[in-house]
Amino acid sequence: MSLRLLGVGSPLVDYSAQVPEEFIRSRLSGGKGGTRNIGPAEKAELLAVCPGPVTVSAGGAAANTVMAASELGVRGALLGKLGCDADGERFLRDMRMAGADVSELRTDPDTATGYCVALVTPDAERTMRSDLGASLNLTPAEVGQCDFSRYDRVLLEGYFVNTDIFEPVMLRARAAGVGVAVDLCNYELVTAGRERFTRLIARYADMVFANRDEAAALTGKKEPDPMARALAKICRTAVVKLGADGAIIASENRLEAVPPVRVGRVVDTTAAGDYFAAGFFYALGRGRSAARCGAAGARCAAEIIQYPGTKLPREAWNKLKAELEAL
């Protein structure tokens, strides 16, 4: 029986483009890397001057994980809010094509669907400009309409930590007997909200996904093993993603080192962490050990970074599924 996964996060439309370093220096304030908010006019202007083709697809951290996991056979759904616009229709179409359930998505007639413009330089580093749009208007009452007992796991984006729905989602999931996983998502948010993250994770969550910077911001530790151990003290399982160095999983006083998967060329690291989580949940649903779940996550992350944007071509999915079956 496959895992039933509910992602909770921002349904976004991603606009992804490969750009030279000079484009970032000359066109963007705020410099290279990180995320800044921009309005619709600035978004349109930025896309109009992109020097290369722009790939458009459904995105958002939890959404990427749900779609990738659904492609692998997990029964995935997303709880979030869209606008009633062309981007919202695009998002729904991409979710359905991935085999994901769209019944938990809500709509806002007055606010546009959120978006993220991801500009990727030749070193594969992302510079993002975004607006979360209608996704921020998801209400506790709408969360209350969701039957959490339909799912085995909830994955909640850390981007929502300062919204009115973050704690209600965790509370309702736990009340329904559902495991709660939190993806920290952004080290700046973690730094600013360290006390709130720590308190709510300790109270409700049994799993945390974090990259190196996010884990350091939450724990104050500088090395991966101590980071993972510190995170595991506030939740049952801590997954610290280390990029080219693999990952560390801490659970029940044990540390598991996940070796990296080497690839020939890194094209775009967008959604690498989201795909790691998808592979992890796929293997978890098949009863695999923590180490094998981590290995599946690392294999999925290694695949997506070889392609631009957040979606794999069909032939890549076929190859990936066969490799995961053999793990």
Stockholm file with secondary structure:
# STOCKHOLM 1.0

chainA/1-327         MSLRLLGVGSPLVDYSAQVPEEFIRSRLSGGKGGTRNIGPAEKAELLAVCPGPVTVSAGGAAANTVMAASELGVRGALLGKLGCDADGERFLRDMRMAGADVSELRTDPDTATGYCVALVTPDAERTMRSDLGASLNLTPAEVGQCDFSRYDRVLLEGYFVNTDIFEPVMLRARAAGVGVAVDLCNYELVTAGRERFTRLIARYADMVFANRDEAAALTGKKEPDPMARALAKICRTAVVKLGADGAIIASENRLEAVPPVRVGRVVDTTAAGDYFAAGFFYALGRGRSAARCGAAGARCAAEIIQYPGTKLPREAWNKLKAELEAL
#=GR chainA/1-327 SS CCCEEEEESCCEEEEEEECCHHHHHHHCTTCSSSEEECCHHHHHHHHHTCSSCEEEEEECHHHHHHHHHHHTTCEEEEEEEEESSHHHHHHHHHHHHTTCBCTTEEEETTSCEEEEEEEECTTCCEEEEEEEEGGGGCCHHHHHTSCGGGCSEEEEEGGGTTSTTHHHHHHHHHHTTCEEEEECCCHHHHHHTHHHHHHHHHHHCSEEEEEHHHHHHHHCCCSHHHHHHHHHTTSSEEEEECGGGCEEEEETTEEEEECCCCCSCCCCCTTHHHHHHHHHHHHHHTTCCHHHHHHHHHHHHHHHTTSSSSCCCHHHHHHHHHHHHHC
#=GC SS_cons         CCCEEEEESCCEEEEEEECCHHHHHHHCTTCSSSEEECCHHHHHHHHHTCSSCEEEEEECHHHHHHHHHHHTTCEEEEEEEEESSHHHHHHHHHHHHTTCBCTTEEEETTSCEEEEEEEECTTCCEEEEEEEEGGGGCCHHHHHTSCGGGCSEEEEEGGGTTSTTHHHHHHHHHHTTCEEEEECCCHHHHHHTHHHHHHHHHHHCSEEEEEHHHHHHHHCCCSHHHHHHHHHTTSSEEEEECGGGCEEEEETTEEEEECCCCCSCCCCCTTHHHHHHHHHHHHHHTTCCHHHHHHHHHHHHHHHTTSSSSCCCHHHHHHHHHHHHHC
//
